Amino acid sequence: MSSNNNSFRYPLPTQQFIHGQWVDAKGSKTLTLLSSVDDSVVVENFRQADENDVDEAVASAEKGLVQWQALSNEERRTILLKLADSVQQNAEKLAYLEAILVGKPIGMAKSLDVNSLIGSLRYFAGFVDKNEGDLMLDKDGFLRGTLHQPFGITAAVIPFNAPLTILGMKIGPGLASGNAIIVKASERNPFSTLAVAELAIEAGVPPGVLNFIVGGPASGDRLARHESIRMISFTGSPAVGKLVAAAAASSNLKRVTLELGGKSPVLVFADADIPTALRNCMAFTAMNGQACAVATRIYVQEEIAESFVAGLTQMAQGMGKMLGGDPLDERTITSPLYNHAQKERVLAFLESGRGDAETLVGGEPWGEKGCFVKPTIFYKPAANARVLKEEIFGPVAIIDTFKTEEEALIKANDTIYGLSAYAWTNSIDRALRLCKSMDAGSIAINTPIPTHTTIPFGGWKESGTGQENSKYAMRAWTQPKSIVIKFNPTI
């Protein structure tokens, strides 16, 4: 299951995990994974799954599903709680595996990613016996009701930026509602996801209920088209998400949930707590900008714009000076871009942005090695600028100004995306108006955090379809069934 390189603190999983065992991928394609910190080789010849591996995982899931659904609610809840405990006990290992390739700070990996996975598992364990339907007893002699039942064999496609967080958002409700899940780990950042596989078996998840594969487009396309898979949950780019939806529609019309990123706006009004808003608008640098929900379009009311822009520019300069820290040092808070392809993509956007807006800070890579890019702020972009319209997925913010609330709303909603939107204001009336008027699935007022396990997370427009988190996720991983029973209403 592991790399032969003895320099790593923990073995790196480099195989597929099917029916409770580590197995070599059947695919012939291989990848060499390079460190995002210093370009060193982390793993060579990582064999990738192909269509045959998907078929094997599906056959395994068919067997595991029978065992999983035969368990009582109490037994399944206990297993999910044991898995959460095991993740907590292995937090250091999982955080290390999250950090070693992509350079994510290990402190962030523990406090955010590992804890998110634990929280999701524990939260949805509580839903195992609460997936209630409805019941209506009528005088006409009919009992009418609904059941919410699992799809059976499902798939979850995990992204490279926050794999443990997203894994929890998918397998938590997926397992709690009684499904078997084939997890496709990101080939760009697979280690932490794969490490959960053994923990699941140790916690009592039957073999085949959670299978893990690592592969590129071939395995992803097979998951989306497989006739035996009835639901697929995908987190990733809009372009690939549309391919998944098309493949699902052209095969067996499987249910699809998509979380496809965003270009989130934040509105900063003159009546806001400006120092707090200023600090939190630096969220565009979180994970070096590789977070789908962070605000990257910053709109500032004109009367405070000059000082606000100056302050944010100064803070971005300071953040740039902190790049290059050791990701395994608990004190490190910055990171590189998480792979070399992403670095090249971001640099292309920076080149485009220099011609379409004023560059206030950054706009270039940092250092001679790795995938570091300086925090960048573009000011007053052209109306059709790519850096304004497209998701960059890097440490790049766009700043513009507005005079009135009406103008701010027009600018905020002028996007094909609708994942999250933010505002900073001390007016409760304005806050309530914005909650209704901003076109996004999640609205955050006076906070940079739009998500929580207890509320739904999902996009509007081209940011996706379906919901993660909360009771809404349980609905996403089940299908409703109407029942009608005729009875004699008289004695």
Helices and strands as residue ranges (DSSP letters): E 16-18, E 21-23, E 30-34, E 41-47, H 51-70, H 73-89, H 91-99, H 106-108, I 109-114, H 115-125, E 135-137, E 142-150, E 153-157, H 163-176, E 180-185, H 191-203, E 210-214, H 217-225, E 231-235, H 238-250, E 255-259, E 264-268, H 274-281, G 282-289, E 295-301, H 302-320, H 340-356, E 358-361, E 376-379, H 386-389, E 396-402, H 405-413, E 417-418, E 420-424, H 428-437, E 442-445, E 460-461, E 464-465, H 470-476, E 478-486
